[in-house]
Amino acid sequence: MATFEIEGGYRLSGELHPQGAKNEALQVLCAVLLTSEDIFISNVPEISDVLKLIEILSKLGVEVERLAKGNYRFRAARIDVDYLKTNEYSKQASSLRGSIMIIGPLLARFGIGYIPQPGGDKIGRRRLDTHFTGLQKLGAIFDYQTDTHFYSVTAQKLKGAYMLLDEASVTGTANILMAAVLAEGTTTIYNAACEPYLQQLSKMLISMGAKIEGVGSNLLTIHGVSSLKGCSHTILPDMIEVGSFIGLAAMTGSEITIPKAGIEHLGIIPDQFKRLGIVVQQKGDDIFIPAQEHYEIESFIDGSIMTIADAPWPGLTPDLLSIFLVIATQAKGSVLIHQKMFESRLFFVDKLIDMGAQIILCDPHRATVIGLDHAHRLRATNMSSPDIRAGVALLIAAMSAKGKSTISNIEQIDRGYENIDTRLNAIGARIKRLN
């Protein structure tokens, strides 16, 4: 198990280039299973979760060629569906939640999908009902083996259907969408997720020959086709990493430029940071965060305390609430952080309280933060990363703290951020990776 040792209190200065979007990568990589022709994907983030999915695809029989850093060719001409029944597959897929999205493409093209209960961040209940209910509406037969914890879906031929999703699940929508593009007839998905990742997946499928209407809305109409062809696709910059860098700059009083940030796909993220008093300047497609001694949280028009809450797109992504919470600890003013979607995601705040932050954990979903306005710096401490986003939030806290902190279990951070220590050290951070 690796550990970060962080010497806090240093200001950074320079450029931080965002990696390709992890959540988009996991979707579009699964889509390569829908055709036997070549798929070229660029700006692939080479992080552990993505590399693990690429390994699963390779073991399934997908030809994988790394053309250059972040650029890959995939060809799923000879798929070995029997691999789905092996112990090796069970071990690989159960450690990666994104592996659930191979179910839709495999079902659509080969009539079978088989996967163990997937892993991922321990941030609370993350049910899979939406995935399998949607696939059943397309005609799949669902089975769950309680002894092995394996899910399976089978179908002779999928047929289009109308469905109203019980939740706007991003991965659920992606799975159903990838199955529906090869189903016979028309499929209508209402209450579909419409995040930029889904829009990108839809655009990729359309370039492969799929017929999809309503891209970017919560109502998707898919006219099934008999087969799909190859294509080339470029992954967007990672909005979560862009948001993390904005928060890092504010928390450490640093001057940072984020080139090619994909601003048109960030939605309300920049404006939410501005609500905390952080200056976010746009220069073309670049974001510039000037060094700030102080940033002050706004209040609502009636003077009540500001609330930052997550919501399905175009609301604020839940993946950034950990970042908002930690940077609020050094703002001027108070804010209520409301994490609606996952009941275990705020439990890392005890580490911040140990560092001197003033936080009241109201319940599993809400925390009130009383900002210190840099009057009292956080104290260095020893911590462990519970999940990807909390891990980076703790890293930001440690970089602003006085003294030397350690963060163990940084494999969690590596799942979502590529070479984060190397990139931050290049602009002035003091982070050591200890194995």
Backbone hydrogen bonds, N-H to C=O, Kabsch-Sander energy under -0.5 kcal/mol:
donor,donor_aa,acceptor,acceptor_aa,energy
3,T,434,L,-2.8
4,F,407,I,-2.9
5,E,432,K,-2.7
6,I,4,F,-0.5
6,I,405,S,-3.1
7,E,430,R,-2.6
8,G,6,I,-0.8
8,G,403,G,-2.7
9,G,399,M,-2.3
10,Y,399,M,-0.6
13,S,427,I,-2.1
14,G,255,E,-1.6
16,L,257,T,-2.4
21,A,236,L,-2.6
25,A,21,A,-2.4
26,L,22,K,-2.2
27,Q,23,N,-1.0
28,V,24,E,-2.6
29,L,25,A,-2.2
30,C,26,L,-0.9
31,A,27,Q,-1.3
32,V,28,V,-0.5
32,V,29,L,-1.0
33,L,30,C,-1.6
34,L,31,A,-1.9
35,T,32,V,-1.1
39,I,74,F,-2.8
40,F,231,C,-2.6
41,I,39,I,-0.5
41,I,72,Y,-2.2
42,S,233,H,-2.6
44,V,70,G,-2.7
47,I,45,P,-1.7
48,S,414,D,-1.3
49,D,415,R,-0.6
51,L,47,I,-2.8
52,K,48,S,-2.1
53,L,49,D,-1.7
54,I,50,V,-2.3
55,E,51,L,-1.9
56,I,52,K,-1.9
57,L,53,L,-2.5
58,S,54,I,-2.3
59,K,55,E,-2.4
60,L,56,I,-1.6
61,G,57,L,-0.5
61,G,58,S,-1.3
62,V,57,L,-2.4
63,E,75,R,-3.0
65,E,73,R,-2.5
67,L,65,E,-0.9
67,L,71,N,-1.7
68,A,71,N,-1.5
71,N,68,A,-2.2
72,Y,41,I,-2.6
73,R,65,E,-2.6
74,F,39,I,-2.8
75,R,63,E,-1.8
76,A,35,T,-0.6
76,A,37,E,-0.5
77,A,75,R,-0.8
78,R,61,G,-0.5
80,D,60,L,-3.4
81,V,79,I,-1.0
83,Y,80,D,-1.6
84,L,81,V,-1.4
85,K,82,D,-1.8
86,T,83,Y,-1.8
90,S,86,T,-1.9
91,K,87,N,-2.3
92,Q,88,E,-2.3
93,A,89,Y,-3.0
94,S,90,S,-1.7
95,S,91,K,-0.6
95,S,92,Q,-1.0
96,L,93,A,-1.4
99,S,96,L,-1.3
100,I,97,R,-1.9
101,M,98,G,-1.7
102,I,99,S,-1.9
103,I,100,I,-1.3
106,L,102,I,-2.1
107,L,103,I,-2.6
108,A,104,G,-2.5
109,R,105,P,-2.2
110,F,106,L,-2.9
111,G,106,L,-0.6
111,G,107,L,-1.3
112,I,106,L,-0.9
113,G,153,V,-2.6
115,I,151,Y,-2.6
117,Q,149,H,-2.0
119,G,93,A,-0.5
122,K,386,P,-0.5
123,I,121,D,-1.4
123,I,124,G,-0.5
131,H,128,L,-0.5
132,F,128,L,-1.6
133,T,129,D,-2.9
134,G,130,T,-1.9
135,L,131,H,-1.9
136,Q,132,F,-2.2
137,K,133,T,-1.8
138,L,134,G,-1.0
139,G,136,Q,-1.8
140,A,135,L,-2.1
141,I,154,T,-3.1
142,F,140,A,-0.5
143,D,152,S,-2.3
145,Q,150,F,-2.8
146,T,144,Y,-0.9
149,H,145,Q,-2.1
150,F,145,Q,-1.0
151,Y,115,I,-3.4
152,S,143,D,-2.6
153,V,113,G,-2.5
154,T,141,I,-1.7
155,A,111,G,-1.9
159,K,138,L,-2.8
160,G,184,E,-3.4
163,M,188,T,-2.4
165,L,163,M,-0.6
165,L,190,Y,-2.4
169,S,167,E,-2.2
173,T,169,S,-2.4
174,A,170,V,-2.2
175,N,171,T,-2.4
176,I,172,G,-2.4
177,L,173,T,-2.8
178,M,174,A,-2.4
179,A,175,N,-1.5
180,A,176,I,-2.6
181,V,177,L,-1.6
182,L,179,A,-1.0
183,A,180,A,-1.3
184,E,158,L,-2.7
185,G,183,A,-0.5
187,T,222,I,-3.0
188,T,161,A,-2.2
189,I,220,L,-3.0
190,Y,163,M,-2.8
190,Y,188,T,-0.6
191,N,218,N,-1.3
192,A,218,N,-2.2
193,A,169,S,-0.5
198,L,195,E,-0.7
199,Q,195,E,-2.1
200,Q,196,P,-2.6
201,L,197,Y,-2.5
202,S,198,L,-2.6
203,K,199,Q,-2.4
204,M,200,Q,-2.4
205,L,201,L,-2.6
206,I,202,S,-2.6
207,S,203,K,-2.0
208,M,204,M,-0.9
209,G,206,I,-1.4
210,A,205,L,-2.7
211,K,223,H,-0.7
212,I,210,A,-0.6
213,E,221,T,-2.9
217,S,214,G,-2.3
220,L,189,I,-2.6
221,T,213,E,-2.2
222,I,187,T,-3.3
223,H,211,K,-2.5
223,H,221,T,-0.5
224,G,185,G,-3.0
224,G,222,I,-0.7
225,V,181,V,-2.6
229,K,208,M,-2.9
231,C,38,D,-0.9
233,H,40,F,-2.8
235,I,42,S,-2.2
238,D,19,Q,-2.6
239,M,237,P,-0.7
242,V,238,D,-2.2
243,G,239,M,-2.3
244,S,240,I,-2.2
245,F,241,E,-2.2
246,I,242,V,-2.0
247,G,243,G,-2.3
248,L,244,S,-2.4
249,A,245,F,-2.3
250,A,246,I,-2.0
251,M,247,G,-2.6
252,T,248,L,-2.0
253,G,249,A,-0.6
253,G,250,A,-0.8
254,S,249,A,-2.4
255,E,12,L,-1.8
256,I,254,S,-0.7
256,I,289,I,-2.0
257,T,14,G,-2.5
258,I,287,I,-3.4
261,A,285,D,-2.8
265,H,262,G,-2.1
266,L,263,I,-1.8
269,I,266,L,-1.9
272,Q,268,I,-2.2
273,F,269,I,-1.7
274,K,270,P,-1.9
275,R,271,D,-1.4
276,L,272,Q,-0.6
276,L,273,F,-1.1
277,G,274,K,-2.0
278,I,273,F,-1.8
280,V,278,I,-0.6
281,Q,279,V,-0.5
281,Q,288,F,-2.5
283,K,281,Q,-0.5
283,K,286,D,-2.9
286,D,283,K,-2.0
287,I,258,I,-2.0
288,F,281,Q,-3.1
289,I,256,I,-3.1
297,I,332,K,-2.7
298,E,275,R,-3.0
300,F,304,S,-2.3
303,G,300,F,-2.5
306,M,334,S,-0.7
308,I,336,L,-2.6
309,A,307,T,-0.6
310,D,338,H,-1.4
311,A,316,L,-2.3
315,G,312,P,-2.7
320,L,317,T,-1.5
321,L,318,P,-1.2
324,F,320,L,-2.3
325,L,321,L,-2.4
326,V,322,S,-1.9
327,I,323,I,-2.2
328,A,324,F,-1.6
329,T,325,L,-0.7
329,T,326,V,-0.8
330,Q,327,I,-1.1
331,A,328,A,-1.2
332,K,295,Y,-2.3
333,G,331,A,-0.6
335,V,369,V,-1.9
336,L,306,M,-2.8
337,I,335,V,-0.6
337,I,367,A,-3.2
338,H,308,I,-2.7
338,H,336,L,-0.6
339,Q,337,I,-0.6
339,Q,365,H,-3.3
340,K,338,H,-1.0
344,S,123,I,-1.8
345,R,123,I,-0.5
345,R,342,F,-0.7
346,L,364,P,-0.6
347,F,344,S,-0.9
349,V,346,L,-1.8
350,D,347,F,-0.8
351,K,348,F,-1.6
352,L,348,F,-0.8
353,I,349,V,-2.5
354,D,350,D,-1.9
355,M,351,K,-1.0
356,G,353,I,-1.6
357,A,352,L,-2.5
358,Q,370,I,-0.5
359,I,357,A,-0.9
360,I,368,T,-2.8
361,L,359,I,-0.6
362,C,360,I,-1.1
362,C,366,R,-1.3
363,D,366,R,-1.5
366,R,363,D,-0.8
367,A,337,I,-2.3
368,T,360,I,-2.7
369,V,335,V,-2.9
369,V,367,A,-0.5
370,I,358,Q,-2.9
370,I,368,T,-0.5
371,G,333,G,-3.0
371,G,369,V,-0.7
372,L,329,T,-2.5
373,D,331,A,-2.1
375,A,372,L,-2.4
379,R,355,M,-3.4
380,A,402,K,-1.5
383,M,406,T,-2.9
385,S,408,S,-2.6
391,G,387,D,-2.2
392,V,388,I,-1.7
393,A,389,R,-2.1
394,L,390,A,-2.5
395,L,391,G,-1.8
396,I,392,V,-2.4
397,A,393,A,-2.2
398,A,394,L,-2.5
399,M,395,L,-2.0
400,S,396,I,-1.1
400,S,397,A,-0.5
401,A,397,A,-1.0
402,K,378,L,-2.4
403,G,401,A,-0.6
405,S,6,I,-2.7
405,S,403,G,-0.5
406,T,381,T,-1.7
407,I,4,F,-2.4
408,S,383,M,-2.6
409,N,2,A,-0.7
410,I,2,A,-1.4
412,Q,409,N,-1.7
414,D,410,I,-2.3
415,R,411,E,-1.0
416,G,413,I,-1.8
417,Y,413,I,-1.9
419,N,417,Y,-0.5
420,I,417,Y,-0.7
423,R,419,N,-2.3
424,L,420,I,-2.1
425,N,421,D,-2.5
426,A,422,T,-1.4
427,I,424,L,-1.3
428,G,425,N,-1.5
429,A,424,L,-2.1
432,K,5,E,-2.6
434,L,3,T,-3.5
434,L,432,K,-0.7
435,N,433,R,-0.5
